[in-house]
Amino acid sequence: MYHFCLKVGDNDDGLREVVRHLTEHGVQIQGASDHTITHPLYIADPDGHEIELYVDVIATEEWLADPSVVFAPIRPLRL
């Protein structure tokens, strides 16, 4: 298994709350990306498996109407 994903909120405010919670509990955030349709954070479990914690930022109907956004370049996440 490479990693698994968990949706943790409905917008960047929800993701900011996750960052605050992780930071308060000493969990290291290993990465964060802007995938255009999602904003994920990456952490690791105690065995080193990657866990992606994400929020959707574009509604499913929008990217289904224009699937090209799925292939947009990955950018650094700015919360």
C-alpha positions in Angstrom: 0.0 0.0 0.0 1.3 3.4 -0.9 -1.2 5.5 1.0 -4.9 6.0 1.7 -7.0 9.2 1.8 -9.5 10.6 4.3 -11.7 13.6 3.6 -11.4 15.8 6.7 -13.6 18.8 5.9 -15.5 20.7 3.3 -13.1 23.7 2.7 -9.8 25.2 3.5 -11.1 26.4 6.9 -11.6 22.7 7.8 -8.1 21.9 6.6 -6.7 24.8 8.7 -8.4 23.3 11.7 -6.8 19.9 11.0 -3.4 21.6 10.7 -4.0 23.3 14.1 -5.0 19.9 15.7 -2.1 18.0 14.3 0.4 20.7 15.4 -1.1 20.8 18.9 -0.5 17.0 19.1 3.0 17.0 17.7 2.1 15.2 14.5 4.6 16.1 11.7 3.1 17.2 8.4 5.2 15.7 5.7 3.7 17.6 2.8 0.9 19.7 1.5 -0.2 20.2 -2.1 -2.7 22.1 -4.2 -4.1 19.6 -6.7 -6.6 22.2 -8.1 -9.6 19.9 -7.2 -8.3 18.9 -3.8 -6.1 20.3 -1.1 -4.3 17.5 0.8 -1.9 17.2 3.7 0.3 14.2 4.2 1.2 12.6 7.4 2.5 9.1 8.4 1.2 6.5 10.8 3.5 5.0 13.3 4.5 2.3 10.8 5.4 4.9 8.2 2.4 4.4 5.9 1.4 7.7 4.3 -2.0 9.1 5.1 -3.5 11.8 2.9 -6.0 14.2 4.7 -7.8 16.3 2.2 -10.7 18.7 1.3 -12.4 19.1 -2.0 -12.1 22.6 -3.4 -13.9 22.1 -6.7 -17.3 20.5 -6.8 -17.5 17.1 -8.5 -19.9 18.4 -11.1 -17.3 21.0 -12.2 -14.4 18.7 -12.8 -16.7 16.1 -14.4 -17.7 18.9 -16.8 -14.1 19.7 -17.5 -11.9 16.7 -16.7 -8.8 18.5 -17.8 -8.6 20.2 -14.3 -7.7 16.7 -12.9 -4.4 17.0 -14.8 -3.6 20.5 -13.7 0.0 20.9 -12.4 0.5 20.3 -8.7 1.4 23.5 -6.8 2.5 24.2 -3.2 -0.5 24.6 -0.9 -1.0 28.0 0.6 -3.5 28.0 3.5 
